[in-house]
């Protein structure tokens, strides 16, 4: 009986060790980068998600994208910073998502 219990314990321990060594496969969806750069933009932007930009960082990033007179900057329920602003002499609504994509709406 003791041998049976010992065998079961050893078998269970070896199964846990094998499972712990199996790493998850990396994501291959390059269409949704974690961070947008000037060279790459997500065509689905703005993308909903947990946004870690502060209000000051969001305003700065929007201004660097060529928007001015940023007003009423607020983060919505989807984690997207929304504001009114001006670009090329036109009043627009602008959005900044967690990836850093800045888009006029």
Jmol script that loads the backbone (N, CA, C; Angstrom):
load data "model"
ATOM      1  N   UNK A   1       0.825  -1.187   0.000  1.00  0.00           N
ATOM      2  CA  UNK A   1       0.000   0.000   0.000  1.00  0.00           C
ATOM      3  C   UNK A   1       0.878   1.263   0.000  1.00  0.00           C
ATOM      4  N   UNK A   2       1.949   1.241   0.825  1.00  0.00           N
ATOM      5  CA  UNK A   2       2.842   2.390   0.881  1.00  0.00           C
ATOM      6  C   UNK A   2       3.498   2.634  -0.468  1.00  0.00           C
ATOM      7  N   UNK A   3       3.844   1.552  -1.173  1.00  0.00           N
ATOM      8  CA  UNK A   3       4.468   1.689  -2.493  1.00  0.00           C
ATOM      9  C   UNK A   3       3.506   2.325  -3.484  1.00  0.00           C
ATOM     10  N   UNK A   4       2.237   2.015  -3.398  1.00  0.00           N
ATOM     11  CA  UNK A   4       1.239   2.572  -4.304  1.00  0.00           C
ATOM     12  C   UNK A   4       1.082   4.082  -4.060  1.00  0.00           C
ATOM     13  N   UNK A   5       1.052   4.480  -2.799  1.00  0.00           N
ATOM     14  CA  UNK A   5       0.925   5.896  -2.462  1.00  0.00           C
ATOM     15  C   UNK A   5       2.174   6.654  -2.908  1.00  0.00           C
ATOM     16  N   UNK A   6       3.340   6.085  -2.655  1.00  0.00           N
ATOM     17  CA  UNK A   6       4.589   6.706  -3.068  1.00  0.00           C
ATOM     18  C   UNK A   6       4.642   6.866  -4.594  1.00  0.00           C
ATOM     19  N   UNK A   7       4.213   5.854  -5.311  1.00  0.00           N
ATOM     20  CA  UNK A   7       4.193   5.915  -6.774  1.00  0.00           C
ATOM     21  C   UNK A   7       3.242   7.006  -7.253  1.00  0.00           C
ATOM     22  N   UNK A   8       2.088   7.131  -6.620  1.00  0.00           N
ATOM     23  CA  UNK A   8       1.118   8.155  -7.005  1.00  0.00           C
ATOM     24  C   UNK A   8       1.669   9.556  -6.750  1.00  0.00           C
ATOM     25  N   UNK A   9       2.341   9.744  -5.621  1.00  0.00           N
ATOM     26  CA  UNK A   9       2.930  11.044  -5.292  1.00  0.00           C
ATOM     27  C   UNK A   9       4.018  11.402  -6.299  1.00  0.00           C
ATOM     28  N   UNK A  10       4.881  10.458  -6.624  1.00  0.00           N
ATOM     29  CA  UNK A  10       5.952  10.722  -7.585  1.00  0.00           C
ATOM     30  C   UNK A  10       5.401  11.029  -8.977  1.00  0.00           C
ATOM     31  N   UNK A  11       4.388  10.305  -9.381  1.00  0.00           N
ATOM     32  CA  UNK A  11       3.769  10.531 -10.685  1.00  0.00           C
ATOM     33  C   UNK A  11       3.133  11.916 -10.737  1.00  0.00           C
ATOM     34  N   UNK A  12       2.443  12.291  -9.677  1.00  0.00           N
ATOM     35  CA  UNK A  12       1.824  13.620  -9.620  1.00  0.00           C
ATOM     36  C   UNK A  12       2.851  14.728  -9.640  1.00  0.00           C
ATOM     37  N   UNK A  13       3.940  14.572  -8.916  1.00  0.00           N
ATOM     38  CA  UNK A  13       4.993  15.588  -8.870  1.00  0.00           C
ATOM     39  C   UNK A  13       5.660  15.748 -10.229  1.00  0.00           C
ATOM     40  N   UNK A  14       5.877  14.650 -10.937  1.00  0.00           N
ATOM     41  CA  UNK A  14       6.515  14.753 -12.253  1.00  0.00           C
ATOM     42  C   UNK A  14       5.580  15.423 -13.250  1.00  0.00           C
ATOM     43  N   UNK A  15       4.283  15.212 -13.123  1.00  0.00           N
ATOM     44  CA  UNK A  15       3.326  15.862 -14.020  1.00  0.00           C
ATOM     45  C   UNK A  15       3.306  17.375 -13.774  1.00  0.00           C
ATOM     46  N   UNK A  16       3.379  17.801 -12.515  1.00  0.00           N
ATOM     47  CA  UNK A  16       3.404  19.232 -12.200  1.00  0.00           C
ATOM     48  C   UNK A  16       4.670  19.881 -12.718  1.00  0.00           C
ATOM     49  N   UNK A  17       5.796  19.206 -12.609  1.00  0.00           N
ATOM     50  CA  UNK A  17       7.059  19.749 -13.101  1.00  0.00           C
ATOM     51  C   UNK A  17       7.001  19.936 -14.610  1.00  0.00           C
ATOM     52  N   UNK A  18       6.456  18.984 -15.320  1.00  0.00           N
ATOM     53  CA  UNK A  18       6.355  19.088 -16.781  1.00  0.00           C
ATOM     54  C   UNK A  18       5.420  20.219 -17.176  1.00  0.00           C
ATOM     55  N   UNK A  19       4.317  20.395 -16.460  1.00  0.00           N
ATOM     56  CA  UNK A  19       3.370  21.467 -16.777  1.00  0.00           C
ATOM     57  C   UNK A  19       3.989  22.833 -16.509  1.00  0.00           C
ATOM     58  N   UNK A  20       4.792  22.953 -15.473  1.00  0.00           N
ATOM     59  CA  UNK A  20       5.407  24.233 -15.130  1.00  0.00           C
ATOM     60  C   UNK A  20       6.443  24.663 -16.157  1.00  0.00           C
ATOM     61  N   UNK A  21       7.009  23.745 -16.907  1.00  0.00           N
ATOM     62  CA  UNK A  21       8.032  24.078 -17.888  1.00  0.00           C
ATOM     63  C   UNK A  21       7.446  24.481 -19.230  1.00  0.00           C
ATOM     64  N   UNK A  22       6.171  24.348 -19.423  1.00  0.00           N
ATOM     65  CA  UNK A  22       5.536  24.698 -20.684  1.00  0.00           C
ATOM     66  C   UNK A  22       5.170  26.172 -20.664  1.00  0.00           C
ATOM     67  N   UNK A  23       5.846  26.967 -21.475  1.00  0.00           N
ATOM     68  CA  UNK A  23       5.593  28.409 -21.532  1.00  0.00           C
ATOM     69  C   UNK A  23       4.501  28.697 -22.554  1.00  0.00           C
ATOM     70  N   UNK A  24       3.692  29.727 -22.308  1.00  0.00           N
ATOM     71  CA  UNK A  24       2.672  30.081 -23.292  1.00  0.00           C
ATOM     72  C   UNK A  24       3.319  30.629 -24.565  1.00  0.00           C
ATOM     73  N   UNK A  25       2.670  30.415 -25.689  1.00  0.00           N
ATOM     74  CA  UNK A  25       3.183  30.917 -26.966  1.00  0.00           C
ATOM     75  C   UNK A  25       3.033  32.430 -27.012  1.00  0.00           C
ATOM     76  N   UNK A  26       3.991  33.149 -27.583  1.00  0.00           N
ATOM     77  CA  UNK A  26       3.878  34.599 -27.683  1.00  0.00           C
ATOM     78  C   UNK A  26       2.785  34.983 -28.670  1.00  0.00           C
ATOM     79  N   UNK A  27       2.214  36.155 -28.454  1.00  0.00           N
ATOM     80  CA  UNK A  27       1.181  36.653 -29.357  1.00  0.00           C
ATOM     81  C   UNK A  27       1.817  36.974 -30.706  1.00  0.00           C
ATOM     82  N   UNK A  28       1.124  36.654 -31.776  1.00  0.00           N
ATOM     83  CA  UNK A  28       1.656  36.914 -33.110  1.00  0.00           C
ATOM     84  C   UNK A  28       0.862  37.987 -33.842  1.00  0.00           C
ATOM     85  N   UNK A  29      -0.091  38.634 -33.153  1.00  0.00           N
ATOM     86  CA  UNK A  29      -0.905  39.658 -33.787  1.00  0.00           C
ATOM     87  C   UNK A  29      -0.140  40.979 -33.797  1.00  0.00           C
ATOM     88  N   UNK A  30       0.577  41.240 -34.868  1.00  0.00           N
ATOM     89  CA  UNK A  30       1.372  42.461 -34.976  1.00  0.00           C
ATOM     90  C   UNK A  30       0.494  43.668 -35.276  1.00  0.00           C
ATOM     91  N   UNK A  31      -0.776  43.453 -35.547  1.00  0.00           N
ATOM     92  CA  UNK A  31      -1.680  44.554 -35.856  1.00  0.00           C
ATOM     93  C   UNK A  31      -2.060  45.362 -34.636  1.00  0.00           C
ATOM     94  N   UNK A  32      -1.754  44.900 -33.455  1.00  0.00           N
ATOM     95  CA  UNK A  32      -2.097  45.620 -32.243  1.00  0.00           C
ATOM     96  C   UNK A  32      -0.841  45.800 -31.400  1.00  0.00           C
ATOM     97  N   UNK A  33      -0.005  46.775 -31.753  1.00  0.00           N
ATOM     98  CA  UNK A  33       1.220  46.972 -30.980  1.00  0.00           C
ATOM     99  C   UNK A  33       0.910  47.488 -29.590  1.00  0.00           C
ATOM    100  N   UNK A  34       1.795  47.222 -28.646  1.00  0.00           N
ATOM    101  CA  UNK A  34       1.604  47.697 -27.278  1.00  0.00           C
ATOM    102  C   UNK A  34       1.758  49.207 -27.200  1.00  0.00           C
ATOM    103  N   UNK A  35       2.647  49.761 -28.019  1.00  0.00           N
ATOM    104  CA  UNK A  35       2.899  51.198 -28.004  1.00  0.00           C
ATOM    105  C   UNK A  35       3.003  51.688 -29.436  1.00  0.00           C
ATOM    106  N   UNK A  36       2.320  52.781 -29.739  1.00  0.00           N
ATOM    107  CA  UNK A  36       2.405  53.373 -31.068  1.00  0.00           C
ATOM    108  C   UNK A  36       3.646  54.244 -31.153  1.00  0.00           C
ATOM    109  N   UNK A  37       4.262  54.263 -32.293  1.00  0.00           N
ATOM    110  CA  UNK A  37       5.398  55.137 -32.550  1.00  0.00           C
ATOM    111  C   UNK A  37       5.030  56.021 -33.738  1.00  0.00           C
ATOM    112  N   UNK A  38       5.793  57.067 -34.001  1.00  0.00           N
ATOM    113  CA  UNK A  38       5.466  57.907 -35.157  1.00  0.00           C
ATOM    114  C   UNK A  38       5.420  57.123 -36.470  1.00  0.00           C
ATOM    115  N   UNK A  39       6.181  56.029 -36.553  1.00  0.00           N
ATOM    116  CA  UNK A  39       6.217  55.241 -37.783  1.00  0.00           C
ATOM    117  C   UNK A  39       5.081  54.222 -37.863  1.00  0.00           C
ATOM    118  N   UNK A  40       4.495  53.852 -36.727  1.00  0.00           N
ATOM    119  CA  UNK A  40       3.448  52.834 -36.723  1.00  0.00           C
ATOM    120  C   UNK A  40       2.207  53.358 -36.029  1.00  0.00           C
ATOM    121  N   UNK A  41       1.088  53.169 -36.668  1.00  0.00           N
ATOM    122  CA  UNK A  41      -0.202  53.544 -36.098  1.00  0.00           C
ATOM    123  C   UNK A  41      -1.132  52.357 -36.255  1.00  0.00           C
ATOM    124  N   UNK A  42      -1.972  52.165 -35.288  1.00  0.00           N
ATOM    125  CA  UNK A  42      -2.956  51.095 -35.357  1.00  0.00           C
ATOM    126  C   UNK A  42      -4.164  51.620 -36.134  1.00  0.00           C
ATOM    127  N   UNK A  43      -4.509  51.001 -37.262  1.00  0.00           N
ATOM    128  CA  UNK A  43      -5.639  51.499 -38.048  1.00  0.00           C
ATOM    129  C   UNK A  43      -6.977  51.391 -37.317  1.00  0.00           C
ATOM    130  N   UNK A  44      -7.036  50.596 -36.263  1.00  0.00           N
ATOM    131  CA  UNK A  44      -8.269  50.453 -35.494  1.00  0.00           C
ATOM    132  C   UNK A  44      -8.354  51.478 -34.366  1.00  0.00           C
ATOM    133  N   UNK A  45      -7.402  52.400 -34.283  1.00  0.00           N
ATOM    134  CA  UNK A  45      -7.346  53.370 -33.187  1.00  0.00           C
ATOM    135  C   UNK A  45      -8.556  54.303 -33.217  1.00  0.00           C
ATOM    136  N   UNK A  46      -9.019  54.771 -32.086  1.00  0.00           N
ATOM    137  CA  UNK A  46      -8.465  54.534 -30.762  1.00  0.00           C
ATOM    138  C   UNK A  46      -8.899  53.170 -30.211  1.00  0.00           C
ATOM    139  N   UNK A  47      -7.982  52.534 -29.521  1.00  0.00           N
ATOM    140  CA  UNK A  47      -8.198  51.199 -28.985  1.00  0.00           C
ATOM    141  C   UNK A  47      -8.512  51.301 -27.496  1.00  0.00           C
ATOM    142  N   UNK A  48      -9.608  50.674 -27.073  1.00  0.00           N
ATOM    143  CA  UNK A  48      -9.978  50.684 -25.661  1.00  0.00           C
ATOM    144  C   UNK A  48      -8.998  49.846 -24.864  1.00  0.00           C
ATOM    145  N   UNK A  49      -8.692  50.285 -23.656  1.00  0.00           N
ATOM    146  CA  UNK A  49      -7.795  49.528 -22.782  1.00  0.00           C
ATOM    147  C   UNK A  49      -7.323  50.372 -21.622  1.00  0.00           C
ATOM    148  N   UNK A  50      -6.693  49.736 -20.669  1.00  0.00           N
ATOM    149  CA  UNK A  50      -6.194  50.427 -19.481  1.00  0.00           C
ATOM    150  C   UNK A  50      -5.120  51.436 -19.898  1.00  0.00           C
ATOM    151  N   UNK A  51      -5.383  52.703 -19.685  1.00  0.00           N
ATOM    152  CA  UNK A  51      -4.513  53.772 -20.134  1.00  0.00           C
ATOM    153  C   UNK A  51      -3.706  54.302 -18.959  1.00  0.00           C
ATOM    154  N   UNK A  52      -2.385  54.274 -19.075  1.00  0.00           N
ATOM    155  CA  UNK A  52      -1.528  54.727 -17.983  1.00  0.00           C
ATOM    156  C   UNK A  52      -1.005  56.144 -18.179  1.00  0.00           C
ATOM    157  N   UNK A  53      -1.407  56.825 -19.256  1.00  0.00           N
ATOM    158  CA  UNK A  53      -0.980  58.207 -19.448  1.00  0.00           C
ATOM    159  C   UNK A  53      -1.663  59.095 -18.410  1.00  0.00           C
ATOM    160  N   UNK A  54      -0.890  60.002 -17.807  1.00  0.00           N
ATOM    161  CA  UNK A  54      -1.492  61.000 -16.936  1.00  0.00           C
ATOM    162  C   UNK A  54      -2.138  62.066 -17.820  1.00  0.00           C
ATOM    163  N   UNK A  55      -2.905  62.956 -17.216  1.00  0.00           N
ATOM    164  CA  UNK A  55      -3.538  64.021 -17.990  1.00  0.00           C
ATOM    165  C   UNK A  55      -2.486  64.901 -18.668  1.00  0.00           C
ATOM    166  N   UNK A  56      -1.420  65.227 -17.940  1.00  0.00           N
ATOM    167  CA  UNK A  56      -0.355  66.064 -18.509  1.00  0.00           C
ATOM    168  C   UNK A  56       0.350  65.349 -19.660  1.00  0.00           C
ATOM    169  N   UNK A  57       0.615  64.057 -19.509  1.00  0.00           N
ATOM    170  CA  UNK A  57       1.260  63.292 -20.581  1.00  0.00           C
ATOM    171  C   UNK A  57       0.344  63.192 -21.792  1.00  0.00           C
ATOM    172  N   UNK A  58      -0.944  63.004 -21.557  1.00  0.00           N
ATOM    173  CA  UNK A  58      -1.896  62.906 -22.668  1.00  0.00           C
ATOM    174  C   UNK A  58      -1.928  64.216 -23.450  1.00  0.00           C
ATOM    175  N   UNK A  59      -2.000  65.331 -22.730  1.00  0.00           N
ATOM    176  CA  UNK A  59      -2.036  66.636 -23.402  1.00  0.00           C
ATOM    177  C   UNK A  59      -0.762  66.868 -24.206  1.00  0.00           C
ATOM    178  N   UNK A  60       0.380  66.543 -23.620  1.00  0.00           N
ATOM    179  CA  UNK A  60       1.657  66.716 -24.317  1.00  0.00           C
ATOM    180  C   UNK A  60       1.723  65.859 -25.585  1.00  0.00           C
ATOM    181  N   UNK A  61       1.288  64.629 -25.485  1.00  0.00           N
ATOM    182  CA  UNK A  61       1.329  63.728 -26.648  1.00  0.00           C
ATOM    183  C   UNK A  61       0.395  64.219 -27.755  1.00  0.00           C
ATOM    184  N   UNK A  62      -0.770  64.710 -27.376  1.00  0.00           N
ATOM    185  CA  UNK A  62      -1.724  65.247 -28.360  1.00  0.00           C
ATOM    186  C   UNK A  62      -1.132  66.481 -29.033  1.00  0.00           C
ATOM    187  N   UNK A  63      -0.503  67.359 -28.258  1.00  0.00           N
ATOM    188  CA  UNK A  63       0.109  68.556 -28.832  1.00  0.00           C
ATOM    189  C   UNK A  63       1.262  68.201 -29.768  1.00  0.00           C
ATOM    190  N   UNK A  64       2.059  67.203 -29.405  1.00  0.00           N
ATOM    191  CA  UNK A  64       3.161  66.773 -30.275  1.00  0.00           C
ATOM    192  C   UNK A  64       2.652  66.205 -31.597  1.00  0.00           C
ATOM    193  N   UNK A  65       1.405  65.725 -31.611  1.00  0.00           N
ATOM    194  CA  UNK A  65       0.811  65.190 -32.839  1.00  0.00           C
ATOM    195  C   UNK A  65       0.252  66.301 -33.726  1.00  0.00           C
ATOM    196  N   UNK A  66       0.421  67.576 -33.297  1.00  0.00           N
ATOM    197  CA  UNK A  66       0.021  68.695 -34.146  1.00  0.00           C
ATOM    198  C   UNK A  66      -1.291  69.347 -33.786  1.00  0.00           C
ATOM    199  N   UNK A  67      -1.855  69.004 -32.657  1.00  0.00           N
ATOM    200  CA  UNK A  67      -3.116  69.610 -32.218  1.00  0.00           C
ATOM    201  C   UNK A  67      -2.816  70.741 -31.246  1.00  0.00           C
ATOM    202  N   UNK A  68      -3.640  71.784 -31.288  1.00  0.00           N
ATOM    203  CA  UNK A  68      -3.450  72.924 -30.385  1.00  0.00           C
ATOM    204  C   UNK A  68      -4.777  73.237 -29.697  1.00  0.00           C
ATOM    205  N   UNK A  69      -4.727  74.189 -28.782  1.00  0.00           N
ATOM    206  CA  UNK A  69      -5.917  74.638 -28.044  1.00  0.00           C
ATOM    207  C   UNK A  69      -6.698  73.463 -27.454  1.00  0.00           C
ATOM    208  N   UNK A  70      -5.987  72.570 -26.771  1.00  0.00           N
ATOM    209  CA  UNK A  70      -6.593  71.379 -26.178  1.00  0.00           C
ATOM    210  C   UNK A  70      -7.478  71.793 -25.006  1.00  0.00           C
ATOM    211  N   UNK A  71      -8.757  71.400 -25.050  1.00  0.00           N
ATOM    212  CA  UNK A  71      -9.716  71.745 -23.996  1.00  0.00           C
ATOM    213  C   UNK A  71     -10.512  70.512 -23.597  1.00  0.00           C
ATOM    214  N   UNK A  72     -11.030  70.549 -22.393  1.00  0.00           N
ATOM    215  CA  UNK A  72     -11.936  69.507 -21.881  1.00  0.00           C
ATOM    216  C   UNK A  72     -11.335  68.103 -21.989  1.00  0.00           C
ATOM    217  N   UNK A  73     -10.069  67.954 -21.652  1.00  0.00           N
ATOM    218  CA  UNK A  73      -9.387  66.662 -21.726  1.00  0.00           C
ATOM    219  C   UNK A  73      -9.886  65.765 -20.594  1.00  0.00           C
ATOM    220  N   UNK A  74     -10.499  64.651 -20.966  1.00  0.00           N
ATOM    221  CA  UNK A  74     -11.028  63.710 -19.981  1.00  0.00           C
ATOM    222  C   UNK A  74     -10.847  62.285 -20.481  1.00  0.00           C
ATOM    223  N   UNK A  75     -10.605  61.360 -19.538  1.00  0.00           N
ATOM    224  CA  UNK A  75     -10.500  59.940 -19.891  1.00  0.00           C
ATOM    225  C   UNK A  75     -11.888  59.328 -19.796  1.00  0.00           C
ATOM    226  N   UNK A  76     -12.311  58.651 -20.871  1.00  0.00           N
ATOM    227  CA  UNK A  76     -13.647  58.047 -20.861  1.00  0.00           C
ATOM    228  C   UNK A  76     -13.626  56.660 -20.222  1.00  0.00           C
ATOM    229  N   UNK A  77     -14.755  56.004 -20.185  1.00  0.00           N
ATOM    230  CA  UNK A  77     -14.898  54.696 -19.565  1.00  0.00           C
ATOM    231  C   UNK A  77     -14.128  53.587 -20.263  1.00  0.00           C
ATOM    232  N   UNK A  78     -13.664  53.822 -21.479  1.00  0.00           N
ATOM    233  CA  UNK A  78     -12.878  52.834 -22.220  1.00  0.00           C
ATOM    234  C   UNK A  78     -11.380  53.070 -22.079  1.00  0.00           C
ATOM    235  N   UNK A  79     -10.983  54.052 -21.250  1.00  0.00           N
ATOM    236  CA  UNK A  79      -9.565  54.345 -21.067  1.00  0.00           C
ATOM    237  C   UNK A  79      -8.985  55.226 -22.162  1.00  0.00           C
ATOM    238  N   UNK A  80      -9.829  55.894 -22.922  1.00  0.00           N
ATOM    239  CA  UNK A  80      -9.374  56.749 -24.029  1.00  0.00           C
ATOM    240  C   UNK A  80      -9.488  58.209 -23.596  1.00  0.00           C
ATOM    241  N   UNK A  81      -8.368  58.937 -23.720  1.00  0.00           N
ATOM    242  CA  UNK A  81      -8.385  60.363 -23.436  1.00  0.00           C
ATOM    243  C   UNK A  81      -9.063  61.072 -24.605  1.00  0.00           C
ATOM    244  N   UNK A  82     -10.059  61.894 -24.316  1.00  0.00           N
ATOM    245  CA  UNK A  82     -10.799  62.636 -25.335  1.00  0.00           C
ATOM    246  C   UNK A  82     -10.687  64.124 -25.027  1.00  0.00           C
ATOM    247  N   UNK A  83     -10.585  64.946 -26.089  1.00  0.00           N
ATOM    248  CA  UNK A  83     -10.488  66.395 -25.908  1.00  0.00           C
ATOM    249  C   UNK A  83     -10.975  67.097 -27.161  1.00  0.00           C
ATOM    250  N   UNK A  84     -11.271  68.376 -26.994  1.00  0.00           N
ATOM    251  CA  UNK A  84     -11.544  69.244 -28.128  1.00  0.00           C
ATOM    252  C   UNK A  84     -10.238  69.953 -28.441  1.00  0.00           C
ATOM    253  N   UNK A  85     -10.003  70.220 -29.701  1.00  0.00           N
ATOM    254  CA  UNK A  85      -8.777  70.908 -30.079  1.00  0.00           C
ATOM    255  C   UNK A  85      -8.864  71.468 -31.478  1.00  0.00           C
ATOM    256  N   UNK A  86      -7.743  71.998 -31.936  1.00  0.00           N
ATOM    257  CA  UNK A  86      -7.655  72.572 -33.279  1.00  0.00           C
ATOM    258  C   UNK A  86      -6.527  71.902 -34.033  1.00  0.00           C
ATOM    259  N   UNK A  87      -6.755  71.665 -35.329  1.00  0.00           N
ATOM    260  CA  UNK A  87      -5.701  71.157 -36.204  1.00  0.00           C
ATOM    261  C   UNK A  87      -5.961  71.710 -37.595  1.00  0.00           C
ATOM    262  N   UNK A  88      -4.944  72.303 -38.177  1.00  0.00           N
ATOM    263  CA  UNK A  88      -5.039  72.900 -39.514  1.00  0.00           C
ATOM    264  C   UNK A  88      -6.184  73.904 -39.599  1.00  0.00           C
ATOM    265  N   UNK A  89      -6.383  74.672 -38.520  1.00  0.00           N
ATOM    266  CA  UNK A  89      -7.412  75.708 -38.508  1.00  0.00           C
ATOM    267  C   UNK A  89      -8.828  75.193 -38.322  1.00  0.00           C
ATOM    268  N   UNK A  90      -8.991  73.911 -38.054  1.00  0.00           N
ATOM    269  CA  UNK A  90     -10.332  73.339 -37.894  1.00  0.00           C
ATOM    270  C   UNK A  90     -10.514  72.798 -36.483  1.00  0.00           C
ATOM    271  N   UNK A  91     -11.707  72.986 -35.942  1.00  0.00           N
ATOM    272  CA  UNK A  91     -12.035  72.425 -34.632  1.00  0.00           C
ATOM    273  C   UNK A  91     -12.295  70.928 -34.804  1.00  0.00           C
ATOM    274  N   UNK A  92     -11.670  70.125 -33.954  1.00  0.00           N
ATOM    275  CA  UNK A  92     -11.821  68.667 -34.036  1.00  0.00           C
ATOM    276  C   UNK A  92     -11.918  68.084 -32.633  1.00  0.00           C
ATOM    277  N   UNK A  93     -12.442  66.884 -32.555  1.00  0.00           N
ATOM    278  CA  UNK A  93     -12.355  66.083 -31.341  1.00  0.00           C
ATOM    279  C   UNK A  93     -11.149  65.176 -31.554  1.00  0.00           C
ATOM    280  N   UNK A  94     -10.334  65.032 -30.532  1.00  0.00           N
ATOM    281  CA  UNK A  94      -9.127  64.226 -30.646  1.00  0.00           C
ATOM    282  C   UNK A  94      -9.131  63.171 -29.542  1.00  0.00           C
ATOM    283  N   UNK A  95      -8.580  62.002 -29.871  1.00  0.00           N
ATOM    284  CA  UNK A  95      -8.541  60.892 -28.921  1.00  0.00           C
ATOM    285  C   UNK A  95      -7.121  60.354 -28.822  1.00  0.00           C
ATOM    286  N   UNK A  96      -6.755  59.918 -27.610  1.00  0.00           N
ATOM    287  CA  UNK A  96      -5.460  59.283 -27.353  1.00  0.00           C
ATOM    288  C   UNK A  96      -5.740  57.982 -26.629  1.00  0.00           C
ATOM    289  N   UNK A  97      -5.310  56.857 -27.222  1.00  0.00           N
ATOM    290  CA  UNK A  97      -5.549  55.554 -26.578  1.00  0.00           C
ATOM    291  C   UNK A  97      -4.328  55.091 -25.814  1.00  0.00           C
ATOM    292  N   UNK A  98      -4.442  53.943 -25.143  1.00  0.00           N
ATOM    293  CA  UNK A  98      -3.362  53.440 -24.304  1.00  0.00           C
ATOM    294  C   UNK A  98      -2.106  53.078 -25.092  1.00  0.00           C
ATOM    295  N   UNK A  99      -2.241  52.840 -26.397  1.00  0.00           N
ATOM    296  CA  UNK A  99      -1.088  52.522 -27.235  1.00  0.00           C
ATOM    297  C   UNK A  99      -0.327  53.774 -27.647  1.00  0.00           C
ATOM    298  N   UNK A 100      -0.919  54.945 -27.428  1.00  0.00           N
ATOM    299  CA  UNK A 100      -0.296  56.206 -27.822  1.00  0.00           C
ATOM    300  C   UNK A 100      -0.793  56.714 -29.154  1.00  0.00           C
ATOM    301  N   UNK A 101      -1.774  56.052 -29.738  1.00  0.00           N
ATOM    302  CA  UNK A 101      -2.354  56.521 -31.000  1.00  0.00           C
ATOM    303  C   UNK A 101      -3.131  57.808 -30.753  1.00  0.00           C
ATOM    304  N   UNK A 102      -2.870  58.833 -31.544  1.00  0.00           N
ATOM    305  CA  UNK A 102      -3.591  60.104 -31.474  1.00  0.00           C
ATOM    306  C   UNK A 102      -4.379  60.212 -32.769  1.00  0.00           C
ATOM    307  N   UNK A 103      -5.699  60.320 -32.662  1.00  0.00           N
ATOM    308  CA  UNK A 103      -6.541  60.398 -33.853  1.00  0.00           C
ATOM    309  C   UNK A 103      -7.602  61.470 -33.686  1.00  0.00           C
ATOM    310  N   UNK A 104      -7.919  62.136 -34.794  1.00  0.00           N
ATOM    311  CA  UNK A 104      -9.006  63.111 -34.810  1.00  0.00           C
ATOM    312  C   UNK A 104     -10.292  62.340 -35.041  1.00  0.00           C
ATOM    313  N   UNK A 105     -11.314  62.705 -34.316  1.00  0.00           N
ATOM    314  CA  UNK A 105     -12.608  62.023 -34.448  1.00  0.00           C
ATOM    315  C   UNK A 105     -13.606  62.952 -35.090  1.00  0.00           C
TER     316      UNK A 105
END
end "model"
wireframe off; spacefill off
backbone 0.3
color backbone group
